C-alpha cells in the first residue's frame, strides 16, 4: 500500500489538469449534443496526453511502472464511444511498449482493452436511452475498477516469468485499482459539473430571452418610438439584471433606467463616441472598463463603469441601439454580453414583424379603397340614370330610391376596414339591391335565406356587396329571361358558409381565370383578415348556375 500515496499524487495532478481544461475554450462538452469530428479530435489529443503523462509520472516497481495511464482511455471511451476509447488506448499502449520491460506487451494490450471497455460501456448507456449515465462519476469509477482488474489479469496472462508477474500484481494491484477508480470518478465529476454549469447558464439565458420576447411582443407591435422605449428599457433591465439600460434612436436617447439616470436623460442628443461608432458601423461595441476604458461623456463622476452598445438593425438599416451598463468596479458578465447581442437580434425581428403587420393593414385598407373607387362611380352613374327615368312616372318612388342610394353611400363611408357582422353586411347589400331592383324591374328577383342565429358572425367588411354585384353584372344582366340572385348563409360543421348564387351560369365566360378585380380583392381580404378561411370558392354550371362561396369560422377573429 506504499504505492497508494504516490499514485494519489499523480491522480491529483490530473484532476488539476481536468479543471484547467474545463475552463479553456477547447472544452465543448454539452448535454444532449452529439460530438462532432472537431470535438472528438480535441478529446483524443487531451486524453492521449493524460494517458502518456500517466506513464511518465508512474512509479517504477519490480521492473514495471505503477501508473494512472488507464484514466485517459477509459474516460475517452465513456465520453466518445469505442472508437475514441480504443484509439487513445492503442496509442498510449504503443507508447508504453517503447519503455520496455517484461510487462511491455501486457501493458500495451491492457491499455487498449481498457479504452475499448470504456467505449462499450458508453455505447451501451447511449443505446439504452441513458446517455447521461455514461458521464456519471459512479459509472466512471466502476468502469475503471473493472478495467484495472482486467489489466492485472492480462499482466498475469501475458507477462513472463509468471512468478515475477504475480509478485508485481500483489504490489501494484490494489493501489492502482483504488487510486485510478477514485481518480476516474472525480475526473468525470469535474467534466460533468462543468458541462452542467454551461447548460444551466445556457438554459437560464434562453429562458430570459423567451421572457423578454413574450413581454415585448405586444409592446413592439406599436413600433419603435419614445413612448415604447421606457417600458422596453425597464423590461430588459428587470430580465438581465444589469446595472442600467438605455435605448436610443440614431440621434437621441429615448429611454434610460438605472444608476446615472440623473444625467442620462431621455431626449438629449447622443454624445457617446462608442454609440455613434456602433450606429455608423452597425457593429457591437463593448467597453469592459478594464482593457477598454469607459468614460461617461456627460458627467465625470458617473457611477457606470462598462457598457455594451448593440445596434438595432432592421434589414440593413440601423434604427437605434440598446445599451447595457454595469456599475464601476463590477465585472460585466460574458453571459450578459451574449444575451445583449441576442436581444438586439430578437427585438429587431419583432420590429420587422410589426412593420410587416402595419404594411399588411395598409395594404388591406388600400384594397378596400380601391374596391370602393372601382364600384362607386359606375354604380352611382347607373343609379342616377335609373332614378331619373323613374322620376318622370313615379316621383315618390324616385325619392325612396334616392334615400336608399344615400343610405348605401353613407354606410360605405362609415364602415371600418376590419370585420363586420353578417347583419351589417346584409344591410349594406339590401340598400344596394333596392337600387338594382329598380334598374332591372321584373328581370331581377332576390332571395335571402339566412339563419337568424348567424347574423353576428364576423366577416371582412365589404365582402357581400361585390359578390352580389358580380352575380347581377355577369349573371342576371346577360340573361334574356328573368333571373334570381340568392344569398344563403348556413352552418357547415365548425364554419358558417355563405353562398351567393345566380342562375345565369356565365361566370367562366365573364371572368376567365377566377373573377375580376372586385372578387380578387374580396378573396385576398378574406384570406388576410380571417383565421382559418381559405378564401372564395366558385362553382359554375354553364348557363344554369354560378355559386360563389365563402366559409368563415363560427367564432371568426382577426388574423
DRENVEXBA-369392 format. One record per residue (C-alpha): residue in three letters; x, y, z; residue number from 1. Coordinates in steps of 0.02 Angstrom, whole numbers. Layout:
<rs>
R   kollum       px       py       pz   lumvo
R      ALA        X        Y        Z     NUM
...
</rs>
This chain:
<rs>
R   kollum       px       py       pz   lumvo
R      UNK        0        0        0       1
R      UNK      154      114        0       2
R      UNK      116      148     -183       3
R      UNK      -57      220     -145       4
R      UNK        3      393      -92       5
R      UNK      118      422     -245       6
R      UNK      -23      367     -359       7
R      UNK     -144      484     -271       8
R      UNK      -22      625     -303       9
R      UNK      -19      585     -489      10
R      UNK     -209      574     -495      11
R      UNK     -223      740     -403      12
R      UNK     -114      821     -535      13
R      UNK     -229      753     -670      14
R      UNK     -380      822     -578      15
R      UNK     -297      993     -582      16
R      UNK     -268      971     -769      17
R      UNK     -452      923     -791      18
R      UNK     -507     1080     -700      19
R      UNK     -395     1192     -808      20
R      UNK     -454     1102     -966      21
R      UNK     -636     1132     -921      22
R      UNK     -601     1318     -906      23
R      UNK     -520     1326    -1078      24
R      UNK     -607     1362    -1245      25
R      UNK     -562     1185    -1301      26
R      UNK     -691     1111    -1183      27
R      UNK     -854     1097    -1282      28
R      UNK     -946      954    -1196      29
R      UNK    -1133      991    -1194      30
R      UNK    -1284      894    -1135      31
R      UNK    -1388      808    -1271      32
R      UNK    -1268      874    -1404      33
R      UNK    -1180      743    -1512      34
R      UNK     -992      758    -1526      35
R      UNK     -929      824    -1692      36
R      UNK     -768      774    -1777      37
R      UNK     -675      925    -1708      38
R      UNK     -733      890    -1530      39
R      UNK     -681      707    -1543      40
R      UNK     -512      759    -1611      41
R      UNK     -488      878    -1464      42
R      UNK     -539      741    -1340      43
R      UNK     -421      617    -1424      44
R      UNK     -273      735    -1403      45
R      UNK     -319      781    -1225      46
R      UNK     -347      604    -1159      47
R      UNK     -195      536    -1252      48
R      UNK      -88      667    -1166      49
R      UNK     -165      618    -1000      50
R      UNK     -127      435    -1032      51
R      UNK       51      465    -1093      52
R      UNK       79      582     -946      53
R      UNK       20      445     -830      54
R      UNK      158      332     -896      55
R      UNK      294      464     -874      56
R      UNK      235      505     -697      57
R      UNK      220      323     -644      58
R      UNK      320      239     -505      59
R      UNK      444      101     -554      60
R      UNK      410      -61     -463      61
R      UNK      495     -230     -495      62
R      UNK      543     -185     -674      63
R      UNK      370     -115     -714      64
R      UNK      278       50     -691      65
R      UNK      133       81     -572      66
R      UNK       36      222     -653      67
R      UNK     -129      313     -689      68
R      UNK     -118      286     -877      69
R      UNK     -286      199     -889      70
R      UNK     -386      353     -840      71
R      UNK     -363      428    -1014      72
R      UNK     -430      286    -1125      73
R      UNK     -571      236    -1006      74
R      UNK     -641      413     -993      75
R      UNK     -615      442    -1180      76
R      UNK     -718      286    -1215      77
R      UNK     -857      334    -1094      78
R      UNK     -872      506    -1173      79
R      UNK     -835      471    -1356      80
R      UNK     -875      287    -1383      81
R      UNK     -775      131    -1428      82
R      UNK     -678      207    -1573      83
R      UNK     -613      354    -1473      84
R      UNK     -575      249    -1318      85
R      UNK     -484      115    -1419      86
R      UNK     -386      245    -1518      87
R      UNK     -325      330    -1358      88
R      UNK     -287      162    -1279      89
R      UNK     -193       97    -1431      90
R      UNK      -82      250    -1449      91
R      UNK      -49      256    -1262      92
R      UNK      -14       69    -1260      93
R      UNK      112       85    -1402      94
R      UNK      196      225    -1307      95
R      UNK      206      114    -1151      96
R      UNK      277      -28    -1256      97
R      UNK      425       80    -1305      98
R      UNK      476       88    -1121      99
R      UNK      511      -98    -1124     100
R      UNK      513     -215     -975     101
R      UNK      438     -386     -950     102
R      UNK      262     -310     -941     103
R      UNK      279     -204    -1100     104
R      UNK      166     -313    -1208     105
R      UNK       41     -344    -1068     106
R      UNK       26     -159    -1027     107
R      UNK       10     -110    -1211     108
R      UNK     -131     -236    -1235     109
R      UNK     -218     -194    -1070     110
R      UNK     -216       -7    -1105     111
R      UNK     -300      -36    -1274     112
R      UNK     -428     -154    -1194     113
R      UNK     -466      -26    -1058     114
R      UNK     -509      104    -1189     115
R      UNK     -621      -22    -1277     116
R      UNK     -709      -66    -1114     117
R      UNK     -744      118    -1078     118
R      UNK     -811      140    -1255     119
R      UNK     -925      -12    -1243     120
R      UNK     -998       49    -1078     121
R      UNK    -1026      221    -1155     122
R      UNK    -1110      146    -1309     123
R      UNK    -1220       35    -1201     124
R      UNK    -1280      183    -1099     125
R      UNK    -1316      284    -1257     126
R      UNK    -1414      145    -1341     127
R      UNK    -1511      108    -1183     128
R      UNK    -1575      286    -1177     129
R      UNK    -1465      330    -1028     130
R      UNK    -1329      428    -1117     131
R      UNK    -1303      543     -969     132
R      UNK    -1267      392     -859     133
R      UNK    -1105      363     -955     134
R      UNK    -1044      529     -885     135
R      UNK    -1089      481     -707     136
R      UNK     -943      479     -583     137
R      UNK    -1010      314     -517     138
R      UNK    -1008      237     -691     139
R      UNK     -832      302     -720     140
R      UNK     -771      232     -554     141
R      UNK     -847       60     -580     142
R      UNK     -788       50     -761     143
R      UNK     -612       96     -708     144
R      UNK     -616      -33     -569     145
R      UNK     -665     -169     -694     146
R      UNK     -534     -108     -819     147
R      UNK     -395     -110     -688     148
R      UNK     -443     -284     -630     149
R      UNK     -436     -338     -813     150
R      UNK     -262     -259     -827     151
R      UNK     -200     -363     -682     152
R      UNK     -271     -520     -764     153
R      UNK     -186     -477     -930     154
R      UNK      -20     -448     -841     155
R      UNK      -35     -620     -760     156
R      UNK      -83     -698     -927     157
R      UNK       50     -619    -1039     158
R      UNK      197     -563     -931     159
R      UNK      337     -689     -907     160
R      UNK      408     -756     -797     161
R      UNK      245     -786     -707     162
R      UNK      315     -778     -530     163
R      UNK      379     -600     -564     164
R      UNK      211     -552     -637     165
R      UNK      123     -622     -484     166
R      UNK      240     -529     -368     167
R      UNK      209     -367     -465     168
R      UNK       20     -385     -461     169
R      UNK       23     -415     -273     170
R      UNK      113     -250     -250     171
R      UNK       28     -136     -377     172
R      UNK     -145     -214     -395     173
R      UNK     -242     -141     -251     174
R      UNK     -160       33     -250     175
R      UNK     -189       56     -439     176
R      UNK     -368       -6     -429     177
R      UNK     -412      110     -285     178
R      UNK     -317      265     -345     179
R      UNK     -369      254     -527     180
R      UNK     -552      211     -489     181
R      UNK     -571      358     -370     182
R      UNK     -472      469     -488     183
R      UNK     -582      425     -637     184
R      UNK     -739      460     -536     185
R      UNK     -675      630     -479     186
R      UNK     -608      671     -653     187
R      UNK     -778      633     -731     188
R      UNK     -865      732     -593     189
R      UNK     -764      887     -641     190
R      UNK     -803      865     -826     191
R      UNK     -988      836     -797     192
R      UNK    -1010      975     -670     193
R      UNK     -928     1099     -787     194
R      UNK    -1041     1040     -929     195
R      UNK    -1194     1060     -820     196
R      UNK    -1142     1237     -774     197
R      UNK    -1132     1282     -958     198
R      UNK    -1302     1201     -989     199
R      UNK    -1383     1287     -840     200
R      UNK    -1313     1454     -895     201
R      UNK    -1373     1424    -1072     202
R      UNK    -1546     1372    -1013     203
R      UNK    -1559     1523     -899     204
R      UNK    -1509     1636    -1042     205
R      UNK    -1637     1554    -1156     206
R      UNK    -1774     1572    -1026     207
R      UNK    -1733     1755    -1001     208
R      UNK    -1734     1785    -1188     209
R      UNK    -1902     1699    -1206     210
R      UNK    -1975     1801    -1062     211
R      UNK    -1912     1962    -1141     212
R      UNK    -1986     1908    -1308     213
R      UNK    -2153     1872    -1226     214
R      UNK    -2157     2037    -1130     215
R      UNK    -2104     2143    -1279     216
R      UNK    -2205     2062    -1418     217
R      UNK    -2361     2168    -1397     218
R      UNK    -2258     2319    -1347     219
R      UNK    -2155     2322    -1507     220
R      UNK    -2311     2295    -1612     221
R      UNK    -2335     2482    -1581     222
R      UNK    -2167     2518    -1664     223
R      UNK    -2002     2590    -1603     224
R      UNK    -2045     2757    -1526     225
R      UNK    -2011     2869    -1374     226
R      UNK    -2174     2806    -1299     227
R      UNK    -2122     2623    -1310     228
R      UNK    -1938     2642    -1264     229
R      UNK    -1954     2673    -1073     230
R      UNK    -2056     2515    -1046     231
R      UNK    -1937     2418    -1159     232
R      UNK    -1785     2477    -1059     233
R      UNK    -1869     2428     -894     234
R      UNK    -1909     2253     -957     235
R      UNK    -1731     2224    -1017     236
R      UNK    -1657     2283     -852     237
R      UNK    -1776     2175     -750     238
R      UNK    -1738     2018     -850     239
R      UNK    -1550     2039     -873     240
R      UNK    -1509     2112     -703     241
R      UNK    -1380     2233     -775     242
R      UNK    -1345     2397     -688     243
R      UNK    -1430     2511     -815     244
R      UNK    -1510     2507     -986     245
R      UNK    -1526     2643    -1118     246
R      UNK    -1624     2643    -1280     247
R      UNK    -1578     2766    -1418     248
R      UNK    -1630     2803    -1594     249
R      UNK    -1499     2868    -1717     250
R      UNK    -1495     3042    -1643     251
R      UNK    -1550     3046    -1462     252
R      UNK    -1583     2949    -1302     253
R      UNK    -1761     2881    -1298     254
R      UNK    -1756     2800    -1126     255
R      UNK    -1637     2766     -981     256
R      UNK    -1663     2666     -822     257
R      UNK    -1543     2631     -679     258
R      UNK    -1397     2723     -596     259
R      UNK    -1347     2877     -693     260
R      UNK    -1525     2922     -742     261
R      UNK    -1497     3096     -666     262
R      UNK    -1386     3145     -812     263
R      UNK    -1425     3015     -948     264
R      UNK    -1592     3095     -986     265
R      UNK    -1716     3048    -1124     266
R      UNK    -1724     3175    -1263     267
R      UNK    -1541     3227    -1252     268
R      UNK    -1431     3206    -1408     269
R      UNK    -1313     3058    -1418     270
R      UNK    -1142     3116    -1356     271
R      UNK    -1055     2948    -1331     272
R      UNK     -923     2909    -1460     273
R      UNK     -950     2721    -1436     274
R      UNK    -1135     2739    -1475     275
R      UNK    -1101     2841    -1630     276
R      UNK     -973     2712    -1685     277
R      UNK    -1099     2570    -1662     278
R      UNK    -1230     2663    -1763     279
R      UNK    -1110     2711    -1903     280
R      UNK    -1032     2538    -1924     281
R      UNK    -1182     2432    -1874     282
R      UNK    -1068     2334    -1757     283
R      UNK    -1068     2291    -1572     284
R      UNK     -955     2400    -1463     285
R      UNK     -901     2334    -1293     286
R      UNK     -803     2436    -1166     287
R      UNK     -766     2324    -1017     288
R      UNK     -691     2463     -911     289
R      UNK     -526     2368     -892     290
R      UNK     -442     2332    -1058     291
R      UNK     -550     2460    -1145     292
R      UNK     -596     2602    -1026     293
R      UNK     -769     2676    -1019     294
R      UNK     -784     2862     -987     295
R      UNK     -955     2943     -971     296
R      UNK     -968     3083    -1098     297
R      UNK    -1089     3183     -990     298
R      UNK    -1031     3177     -809     299
R      UNK     -860     3141     -736     300
R      UNK     -920     3051     -579     301
R      UNK    -1045     2938     -670     302
R      UNK    -1068     2776     -570     303
R      UNK    -1062     2668     -727     304
R      UNK     -900     2580     -772     305
R      UNK     -933     2472     -926     306
R      UNK    -1053     2470    -1073     307
R      UNK    -1111     2356    -1212     308
R      UNK    -1183     2451    -1361     309
R      UNK    -1284     2341    -1480     310
R      UNK    -1355     2417    -1640     311
R      UNK    -1536     2380    -1683     312
R      UNK    -1536     2325    -1865     313
R      UNK    -1697     2318    -1966     314
R      UNK    -1643     2247    -2131     315
R      UNK    -1479     2337    -2168     316
R      UNK    -1527     2497    -2079     317
R      UNK    -1477     2541    -1901     318
R      UNK    -1629     2620    -1819     319
R      UNK    -1555     2639    -1645     320
R      UNK    -1459     2550    -1507     321
R      UNK    -1483     2452    -1346     322
R      UNK    -1352     2495    -1215     323
R      UNK    -1319     2384    -1064     324
R      UNK    -1214     2459     -922     325
R      UNK    -1132     2391     -766     326
R      UNK    -1076     2494     -618     327
R      UNK     -894     2539     -593     328
R      UNK     -793     2401     -505     329
R      UNK     -921     2269     -559     330
R      UNK     -872     2146     -694     331
R      UNK     -981     2141     -849     332
R      UNK    -1033     1958     -860     333
R      UNK     -997     1873    -1026     334
R      UNK    -1169     1791    -1020     335
R      UNK    -1248     1965    -1014     336
R      UNK    -1142     2017    -1161     337
R      UNK    -1203     1867    -1263     338
R      UNK    -1380     1896    -1204     339
R      UNK    -1373     2080    -1253     340
R      UNK    -1316     2039    -1428     341
R      UNK    -1452     1908    -1447     342
R      UNK    -1582     2029    -1379     343
R      UNK    -1545     2155    -1515     344
R      UNK    -1575     2023    -1648     345
R      UNK    -1735     1968    -1563     346
R      UNK    -1805     2144    -1545     347
R      UNK    -1755     2186    -1724     348
R      UNK    -1852     2033    -1784     349
R      UNK    -2003     2090    -1684     350
R      UNK    -1991     2263    -1759     351
R      UNK    -1984     2187    -1933     352
R      UNK    -2139     2087    -1889     353
R      UNK    -2228     2244    -1827     354
R      UNK    -2177     2337    -1985     355
R      UNK    -2242     2193    -2091     356
R      UNK    -2406     2191    -1995     357
R      UNK    -2425     2378    -2019     358
R      UNK    -2391     2362    -2205     359
R      UNK    -2516     2219    -2217     360
R      UNK    -2650     2325    -2135     361
R      UNK    -2611     2470    -2251     362
R      UNK    -2624     2353    -2399     363
R      UNK    -2794     2290    -2341     364
R      UNK    -2853     2469    -2320     365
R      UNK    -2786     2516    -2492     366
R      UNK    -2875     2368    -2571     367
R      UNK    -3037     2417    -2485     368
R      UNK    -3023     2593    -2551     369
R      UNK    -2982     2525    -2723     370
R      UNK    -3140     2421    -2718     371
R      UNK    -3241     2574    -2668     372
R      UNK    -3162     2676    -2807     373
R      UNK    -3199     2540    -2933     374
R      UNK    -3381     2511    -2884     375
R      UNK    -3447     2679    -2826     376
R      UNK    -3428     2785    -2984     377
R      UNK    -3512     2670    -3110     378
R      UNK    -3643     2616    -2984     379
R      UNK    -3681     2799    -2944     380
R      UNK    -3699     2846    -3128     381
R      UNK    -3810     2696    -3167     382
R      UNK    -3917     2728    -3013     383
R      UNK    -3943     2912    -3052     384
R      UNK    -3991     2868    -3231     385
R      UNK    -4119     2742    -3167     386
R      UNK    -4190     2864    -3039     387
R      UNK    -4202     3000    -3172     388
R      UNK    -4304     2882    -3281     389
R      UNK    -4419     2833    -3137     390
R      UNK    -4443     3013    -3082     391
R      UNK    -4544     3052    -3240     392
R      UNK    -4678     2924    -3195     393
R      UNK    -4664     2897    -3006     394
R      UNK    -4589     3040    -2905     395
R      UNK    -4620     2959    -2734     396
R      UNK    -4529     2800    -2785     397
R      UNK    -4386     2905    -2852     398
R      UNK    -4373     2992    -2683     399
R      UNK    -4370     2823    -2596     400
R      UNK    -4232     2763    -2712     401
R      UNK    -4132     2920    -2675     402
R      UNK    -4148     2879    -2491     403
R      UNK    -4082     2702    -2524     404
R      UNK    -3940     2772    -2627     405
R      UNK    -3895     2893    -2487     406
R      UNK    -3901     2751    -2360     407
R      UNK    -3787     2645    -2468     408
R      UNK    -3653     2779    -2483     409
R      UNK    -3672     2830    -2301     410
R      UNK    -3636     2651    -2247     411
R      UNK    -3487     2648    -2364     412
R      UNK    -3413     2800    -2279     413
R      UNK    -3448     2745    -2100     414
R      UNK    -3389     2565    -2111     415
R      UNK    -3216     2519    -2046     416
R      UNK    -3086     2418    -2141     417
R      UNK    -3087     2268    -2023     418
R      UNK    -3227     2146    -1983     419
R      UNK    -3415     2171    -1987     420
R      UNK    -3559     2062    -1935     421
R      UNK    -3661     1968    -2063     422
R      UNK    -3809     2076    -2012     423
R      UNK    -3713     2235    -2059     424
R      UNK    -3659     2159    -2224     425
R      UNK    -3840     2114    -2266     426
R      UNK    -3900     2290    -2226     427
R      UNK    -3770     2359    -2344     428
R      UNK    -3821     2234    -2479     429
R      UNK    -4006     2273    -2457     430
R      UNK    -3977     2459    -2488     431
R      UNK    -3881     2412    -2645     432
R      UNK    -4015     2289    -2705     433
R      UNK    -4156     2414    -2689     434
R      UNK    -4070     2520    -2822     435
R      UNK    -4031     2370    -2933     436
R      UNK    -4209     2304    -2924     437
R      UNK    -4269     2474    -2984     438
R      UNK    -4150     2463    -3131     439
R      UNK    -4192     2285    -3183     440
R      UNK    -4377     2286    -3130     441
R      UNK    -4451     2111    -3154     442
R      UNK    -4289     2048    -3230     443
R      UNK    -4214     2028    -3055     444
R      UNK    -4276     1927    -2907     445
R      UNK    -4180     1921    -2744     446
R      UNK    -4196     1781    -2616     447
R      UNK    -4109     1799    -2447     448
R      UNK    -4105     1642    -2341     449
R      UNK    -4004     1672    -2183     450
R      UNK    -4019     1583    -2016     451
R      UNK    -4055     1722    -1888     452
R      UNK    -3933     1639    -1768     453
R      UNK    -3790     1678    -1886     454
R      UNK    -3816     1865    -1900     455
R      UNK    -3675     1905    -1778     456
R      UNK    -3544     1801    -1869     457
R      UNK    -3393     1907    -1917     458
R      UNK    -3328     1926    -2093     459
R      UNK    -3223     2059    -2180     460
R      UNK    -3311     2223    -2213     461
R      UNK    -3367     2247    -2394     462
R      UNK    -3372     2061    -2434     463
R      UNK    -3551     2025    -2489     464
R      UNK    -3589     2179    -2596     465
R      UNK    -3453     2146    -2728     466
R      UNK    -3509     1964    -2741     467
R      UNK    -3692     2015    -2764     468
R      UNK    -3643     2147    -2891     469
R      UNK    -3541     2017    -2985     470
R      UNK    -3690     1899    -2988     471
R      UNK    -3802     2035    -3061     472
R      UNK    -3675     2107    -3182     473
R      UNK    -3609     1942    -3254     474
R      UNK    -3760     1833    -3221     475
R      UNK    -3931     1916    -3224     476
R      UNK    -3884     2059    -3343     477
R      UNK    -3830     1933    -3476     478
R      UNK    -3996     1835    -3471     479
R      UNK    -4142     1862    -3588     480
R      UNK    -4268     1794    -3463     481
R      UNK    -4289     1847    -3279     482
R      UNK    -4157     1785    -3158     483
R      UNK    -4135     1759    -2972     484
R      UNK    -3995     1804    -2851     485
R      UNK    -3991     1702    -2691     486
R      UNK    -3896     1739    -2532     487
R      UNK    -3889     1586    -2421     488
R      UNK    -3798     1575    -2252     489
R      UNK    -3798     1413    -2153     490
R      UNK    -3692     1314    -2029     491
R      UNK    -3566     1195    -2105     492
R      UNK    -3475     1097    -1970     493
R      UNK    -3368     1218    -1870     494
R      UNK    -3390     1352    -2003     495
R      UNK    -3527     1462    -2071     496
R      UNK    -3544     1452    -2260     497
R      UNK    -3612     1598    -2360     498
R      UNK    -3663     1567    -2541     499
R      UNK    -3705     1699    -2671     500
R      UNK    -3789     1618    -2821     501
R      UNK    -3861     1673    -2986     502
R      UNK    -3947     1566    -3117     503
R      UNK    -3855     1644    -3263     504
R      UNK    -3708     1524    -3259     505
R      UNK    -3595     1647    -3353     506
R      UNK    -3450     1659    -3231     507
R      UNK    -3323     1561    -3334     508
R      UNK    -3357     1664    -3490     509
R      UNK    -3366     1829    -3397     510
R      UNK    -3211     1809    -3290     511
R      UNK    -3086     1682    -3354     512
R      UNK    -2953     1638    -3228     513
R      UNK    -3058     1664    -3074     514
R      UNK    -3151     1830    -3069     515
R      UNK    -3123     2015    -3093     516
R      UNK    -3037     2144    -2985     517
R      UNK    -3179     2158    -2858     518
R      UNK    -3185     1971    -2824     519
R      UNK    -2995     1960    -2818     520
R      UNK    -2990     2097    -2685     521
R      UNK    -3127     2011    -2584     522
R      UNK    -3032     1847    -2593     523
R      UNK    -2868     1924    -2531     524
R      UNK    -2953     2019    -2391     525
R      UNK    -3044     1864    -2330     526
R      UNK    -2881     1764    -2327     527
R      UNK    -2790     1906    -2239     528
R      UNK    -2918     1954    -2107     529
R      UNK    -3000     1790    -2056     530
R      UNK    -2906     1649    -1971     531
R      UNK    -2940     1479    -2045     532
R      UNK    -3026     1546    -2201     533
R      UNK    -2972     1479    -2370     534
R      UNK    -3043     1622    -2472     535
R      UNK    -3176     1613    -2607     536
R      UNK    -3228     1457    -2700     537
R      UNK    -3326     1464    -2863     538
R      UNK    -3436     1333    -2942     539
R      UNK    -3507     1365    -3114     540
R      UNK    -3632     1257    -3207     541
R      UNK    -3633     1345    -3378     542
R      UNK    -3799     1428    -3423     543
R      UNK    -3879     1362    -3264     544
R      UNK    -3792     1417    -3103     545
R      UNK    -3645     1513    -3032     546
R      UNK    -3610     1496    -2845     547
R      UNK    -3476     1595    -2754     548
R      UNK    -3447     1530    -2577     549
R      UNK    -3352     1587    -2426     550
R      UNK    -3332     1486    -2265     551
R      UNK    -3283     1578    -2105     552
R      UNK    -3259     1502    -1932     553
R      UNK    -3412     1514    -1820     554
R      UNK    -3305     1615    -1699     555
R      UNK    -3209     1714    -1830     556
R      UNK    -3073     1828    -1768     557
R      UNK    -2950     1944    -1847     558
R      UNK    -2796     1860    -1917     559
</rs>
